[in-house]
Each structure stands twice: as structure tokens, then as C-alpha cells.
């Protein structure tokens, strides 16, 4: 069972004794389910706490009841849209977007042209501000203004990724890796040549300090060569850029491309970045 369950406007985290549920004020259906589960409100965290043993429920029963409550309250056609759109993710940390049964959770950077749009939706009770995010209930997710916000986020996020990685087209990295034996498979270095591996910005910057810090979680790299050795091995990677990088990172952020990303501690000694 996953430790985090994301339904867009409703987020469920597993805890030692049950679940912590973040639900917007407008979600009356989830509120009713929470009350039936004898949940109590944590005012300090503005969340609901569910302890399954209070209602002699199993953890999986709690999750099922919350999901069915969201499904039952969904407007016509929304479940089909969620099935098609739930894997949509942003590729940079400048933006955030999650689409689920409860609706849509979005975040834009300060000063973005749709920051005012989202604030206005909040004033109109078509969205609810939650920290730096905005929660849009499913009933309004097909509204023309909301659709335009999502479209712009997708376009601007793609542009931000291009700025972060496209100048690295045709460049390679070569150097020594520090690895425990079990980490070779963990990082995907046992795959055939031209397979995809990932590296955190900390690894890339440790390999080449001239590369600036970028708002991405992991760089997609093509594995050109890996020669195992005691304590690690020698590796050569090629940066993946353009539309291919965008597709790969979207898949990874949607959970469809598992694999641990190399970090700075795996970077050993001198690395060289060269074209070709």
C-alpha cells in the first residue's frame, strides 16, 4: 500500500496509527465520509486524522470509503477525464499540477500571469487557496478559465524545461562513480547501452560545476558505457534534451519510469563534459 494517495484536491498520508487527510472546505462529500470514520480535526495542521481502529476498520477499508465518496460526488464525465488526465505532470519545480478524483491542485510561481487568475477563482468560490497551491473542485475543472490556466501551465513548464536542459544537447559526461555492489542495479547501470538513467542536479553539478542549479528533480541521461570496477566503475552518459527529455520526465514524475537517480555522493574524482 502506497504511503501517499493523491486525489488532486484531497491528499491522504499514511501515519503510524492511520491516516492524515487534507481536504478542502468545499469538499462536503469527503467531510461526511471522514465523520463516518470518526475522524478528528487537527487545527494546527488543518488536516483530519483517521484512526481505523476507532471504527474497527482496516486501513484499506478507509481508503476505499474515501475514494468511493469522491467518486460518488464527481460530476458527470469527470471519472473518464481523470482516467485520461491523471498521469499529467509538470517537469520542473516552477510549476505543479495534480489531477485526481476530487479535482485539480495547481501551483504557479510568484508573478506568473495566472497568479491573479487563480486568486480571482478563489474569490469567486471556484477554487480554494491552500498555502502556495490552489484547489479546483471537479465541478469547475472543465470551466474555460480553468482549462486555459492548465494549458498555459503545461506550455510554460515545457519552456522552463527547455531552458534548463536544451543547451546541453550533444554533450556527454564521463568519469568515475562511487558505488556499492547493489547500487549498480539500483541506478540502472546494469542495463544495455543507450538505456535511460537519471541523475539529480547535485550529481550533475558535482560532475561539472559550470552547470547552474536548475528547478528539476532529475536529469534524464543516456547510458553510453559503464565499466564496473572495485568500489564503483567508469561511466559515460549523454544528456537527453528536447521533446524526448520532456516526455521522459513527465513519465517519471507520473510514476511510470521507476529508478533511483544518481546523487553527488556517487560522483568520484574528476569528470569531463565534452561535446559528442
C-alpha positions as CSV (number, residue, x, y, z in Angstrom):
1,X,0.0,0.0,0.0
2,X,1.4,3.4,-1.0
3,X,2.2,5.9,1.8
4,X,0.7,8.8,-0.2
5,X,-2.6,8.8,-2.0
6,X,-3.2,11.9,-4.2
7,X,-6.7,12.7,-5.4
8,X,-5.9,16.2,-6.6
9,X,-7.7,18.3,-4.1
10,X,-7.6,15.6,-1.4
11,X,-4.3,14.2,-0.2
12,X,-4.0,11.2,2.1
13,X,-0.8,10.4,4.0
14,X,-0.3,7.2,6.0
15,X,0.7,7.7,9.6
16,X,1.8,5.3,12.4
17,X,-1.8,4.9,13.6
18,X,-3.8,5.6,10.5
19,X,-4.1,8.4,8.0
20,X,-3.8,12.2,7.8
21,X,-6.2,13.7,5.3
22,X,-6.0,17.2,3.8
23,X,-9.4,18.1,2.3
24,X,-10.7,21.5,1.1
25,X,-13.6,23.2,2.8
26,X,-15.8,22.9,-0.3
27,X,-15.5,19.1,-0.3
28,X,-18.6,18.2,1.8
29,X,-18.7,14.6,0.5
30,X,-15.3,13.8,1.9
31,X,-16.2,15.6,5.1
32,X,-19.2,13.3,5.6
33,X,-17.0,10.2,5.0
34,X,-14.5,11.5,7.5
35,X,-17.2,12.0,10.1
36,X,-18.4,8.4,9.5
37,X,-14.9,7.2,10.2
38,X,-14.8,9.2,13.5
39,X,-12.0,11.4,12.2
40,X,-10.9,14.3,14.3
41,X,-9.7,17.7,13.0
42,X,-6.1,18.8,13.8
43,X,-6.4,22.6,13.9
44,X,-2.6,23.1,14.0
45,X,-2.1,21.2,10.7
46,X,-5.5,21.9,9.2
47,X,-6.0,18.2,8.5
48,X,-8.2,15.3,9.5
49,X,-6.8,12.4,11.4
50,X,-8.3,8.9,10.8
51,X,-7.5,6.0,13.2
52,X,-9.0,2.8,11.6
53,X,-9.3,1.0,15.0
54,X,-11.8,3.6,16.2
55,X,-14.3,2.2,13.8
56,X,-12.9,-1.3,13.7
57,X,-11.9,-0.8,10.0
58,X,-8.9,-2.0,8.1
59,X,-6.6,0.7,6.5
60,X,-7.7,-0.5,3.0
61,X,-11.3,0.0,4.0
62,X,-10.7,3.6,5.0
63,X,-9.0,4.3,1.6
64,X,-11.9,2.6,-0.2
65,X,-14.5,4.6,1.6
66,X,-12.7,7.9,0.9
67,X,-12.3,7.0,-2.8
68,X,-15.9,6.0,-3.2
69,X,-17.0,9.2,-1.5
70,X,-15.1,11.2,-4.1
71,X,-16.4,9.0,-7.0
72,X,-20.0,9.5,-5.8
73,X,-19.7,13.2,-5.7
74,X,-17.9,13.6,-9.1
75,X,-19.8,15.4,-11.8
76,X,-20.9,13.6,-15.0
77,X,-18.0,12.7,-17.2
78,X,-15.3,13.5,-14.6
79,X,-14.3,10.0,-13.8
80,X,-13.5,9.3,-17.5
81,X,-11.5,12.6,-17.7
82,X,-9.5,11.6,-14.6
83,X,-8.6,8.3,-16.1
84,X,-7.2,10.0,-19.1
85,X,-5.6,13.0,-17.4
86,X,-4.3,11.7,-14.0
87,X,-0.9,11.0,-15.4
88,X,-0.3,14.6,-16.5
89,X,2.6,16.1,-14.5
90,X,4.8,19.1,-14.7
91,X,8.5,18.6,-15.4
92,X,10.0,21.4,-13.4
93,X,9.6,22.7,-9.9
94,X,8.5,26.1,-11.2
95,X,5.0,24.6,-11.6
96,X,2.9,21.9,-10.0
97,X,-0.2,20.1,-11.2
98,X,-2.1,17.1,-9.9
99,X,-5.4,15.9,-11.4
100,X,-7.5,13.4,-9.3
101,X,-11.0,12.4,-8.3
102,X,-11.5,15.5,-6.2
103,X,-10.4,17.9,-8.8
104,X,-7.1,19.7,-9.7
105,X,-4.3,21.1,-7.5
106,X,-2.1,23.6,-9.2
107,X,0.8,25.9,-8.3
108,X,2.4,28.7,-10.3
109,X,5.5,30.8,-9.4
110,X,5.0,34.3,-8.0
111,X,4.4,36.9,-10.7
112,X,3.1,34.4,-13.2
113,X,0.3,35.8,-15.4
114,X,-2.2,33.3,-14.0
115,X,-1.4,34.0,-10.4
116,X,-4.1,36.7,-10.5
117,X,-6.5,34.4,-12.4
118,X,-6.2,31.8,-9.6
119,X,-6.7,34.4,-6.9
120,X,-9.8,35.6,-8.7
121,X,-11.1,32.0,-8.9
122,X,-10.7,31.8,-5.2
123,X,-12.7,35.0,-4.7
124,X,-15.5,33.5,-6.9
125,X,-15.5,30.3,-4.8
126,X,-14.4,28.3,-7.9
127,X,-11.1,27.4,-6.2
128,X,-9.6,27.4,-2.7
129,X,-6.1,28.6,-1.8
130,X,-4.1,26.1,0.1
131,X,-0.7,27.6,1.0
132,X,1.0,28.2,-2.3
133,X,-1.4,25.9,-4.2
134,X,-4.9,26.3,-5.5
135,X,-7.5,23.6,-5.3
136,X,-10.1,23.5,-8.0
137,X,-13.1,21.2,-7.4
138,X,-14.1,18.7,-10.1
139,X,-17.3,20.6,-10.8
140,X,-15.3,23.6,-12.2
141,X,-12.4,21.7,-13.9
142,X,-13.9,22.0,-17.3
143,X,-14.6,25.7,-17.0
144,X,-12.9,27.6,-19.8
145,X,-10.8,29.8,-17.5
146,X,-9.5,26.7,-15.6
147,X,-8.7,24.9,-18.9
148,X,-6.8,28.0,-20.1
149,X,-4.8,28.0,-16.8
150,X,-3.9,24.3,-17.3
151,X,-2.9,24.8,-20.9
152,X,-0.6,27.8,-20.0
153,X,1.0,25.8,-17.1
154,X,1.8,22.9,-19.5
155,X,3.3,25.3,-22.1
156,X,5.3,27.4,-19.6
157,X,6.6,24.3,-17.8
158,X,7.8,22.8,-21.1
159,X,9.5,26.1,-21.9
160,X,11.2,26.1,-18.5
161,X,12.5,22.6,-19.0
162,X,13.9,23.6,-22.4
163,X,15.8,26.5,-20.8
164,X,17.1,24.0,-18.2
165,X,18.4,21.2,-20.4
166,X,18.4,22.0,-24.1
167,X,21.7,23.8,-24.2
168,X,23.3,20.5,-23.1
169,X,22.3,18.8,-26.4
170,X,25.1,16.6,-27.8
171,X,27.1,16.9,-24.6
172,X,28.4,13.9,-22.7
173,X,29.7,13.3,-19.1
174,X,32.5,10.8,-18.4
175,X,34.1,9.9,-15.1
176,X,34.3,7.6,-12.1
177,X,31.3,6.5,-10.0
178,X,31.5,5.5,-6.3
179,X,29.0,2.6,-5.9
180,X,28.3,-0.2,-3.6
181,X,27.7,-3.5,-5.5
182,X,23.9,-3.4,-5.0
183,X,23.7,0.2,-6.3
184,X,24.7,-0.8,-9.9
185,X,21.3,-2.3,-10.5
186,X,19.6,0.3,-8.3
187,X,20.7,3.1,-10.6
188,X,20.1,1.1,-13.8
189,X,23.7,0.9,-14.7
190,X,23.3,-2.9,-15.4
191,X,21.1,-2.0,-18.4
192,X,22.3,-2.3,-22.1
193,X,24.0,0.7,-23.7
194,X,21.6,3.5,-24.7
195,X,19.2,2.8,-21.8
196,X,17.9,5.7,-19.7
197,X,19.2,6.5,-16.3
198,X,18.6,9.6,-14.1
199,X,20.8,12.0,-12.1
200,X,19.9,14.5,-9.5
201,X,21.1,18.1,-10.1
202,X,23.6,17.6,-7.3
203,X,25.3,14.9,-9.3
204,X,25.4,16.9,-12.5
205,X,26.8,20.0,-10.7
206,X,29.4,17.8,-8.9
207,X,30.5,16.5,-12.3
208,X,30.6,19.9,-13.8
209,X,30.4,23.0,-11.6
210,X,29.7,25.3,-14.6
211,X,26.2,23.8,-14.9
212,X,23.8,26.1,-13.0
213,X,21.3,24.9,-10.4
214,X,18.0,24.2,-12.3
215,X,14.5,23.6,-11.0
216,X,14.2,20.0,-12.0
217,X,14.3,16.8,-9.8
218,X,16.4,14.7,-12.2
219,X,18.2,14.9,-15.5
220,X,17.5,12.1,-17.9
221,X,20.7,10.6,-19.2
222,X,21.5,8.0,-21.9
223,X,23.9,5.3,-20.6
224,X,26.6,5.1,-23.2
225,X,29.1,3.0,-21.2
226,X,29.6,1.5,-17.8
227,X,32.8,-0.4,-16.8
228,X,32.4,-2.0,-13.3
229,X,35.4,-1.7,-11.0
230,X,36.0,-2.2,-7.3
231,X,34.1,0.5,-5.4
232,X,32.2,1.7,-8.5
233,X,33.2,2.0,-12.1
234,X,33.7,4.3,-15.1
235,X,30.7,5.6,-16.8
236,X,29.8,7.8,-19.8
237,X,26.4,9.5,-20.2
238,X,24.8,11.6,-22.8
239,X,22.3,14.4,-21.9
240,X,18.8,13.8,-23.2
241,X,17.2,17.1,-24.3
242,X,14.2,18.4,-26.3
243,X,10.9,16.7,-26.6
244,X,12.4,13.4,-25.6
245,X,13.5,14.8,-22.2
246,X,10.1,16.4,-21.7
247,X,8.3,13.0,-22.4
248,X,10.7,11.1,-20.2
249,X,10.5,13.4,-17.2
250,X,6.7,13.6,-17.4
251,X,6.6,9.8,-17.3
252,X,9.0,9.6,-14.4
253,X,7.0,12.2,-12.4
254,X,3.8,10.3,-13.1
255,X,5.5,7.2,-11.6
256,X,5.8,5.3,-14.9
257,X,9.6,5.3,-15.0
258,X,10.9,4.0,-11.7
259,X,14.6,4.1,-10.9
260,X,16.8,5.9,-8.4
261,X,18.7,9.0,-9.5
262,X,22.4,9.3,-9.1
263,X,23.4,11.9,-6.4
264,X,26.5,13.9,-5.6
265,X,28.0,11.1,-3.4
266,X,28.2,8.8,-6.4
267,X,30.4,11.4,-8.3
268,X,34.0,10.4,-7.7
269,X,37.1,12.3,-8.8
270,X,37.4,14.3,-12.0
271,X,34.6,14.3,-14.6
272,X,34.7,15.7,-18.1
273,X,31.9,17.3,-20.1
274,X,32.5,17.2,-23.8
275,X,30.5,17.7,-27.0
276,X,29.9,14.3,-28.7
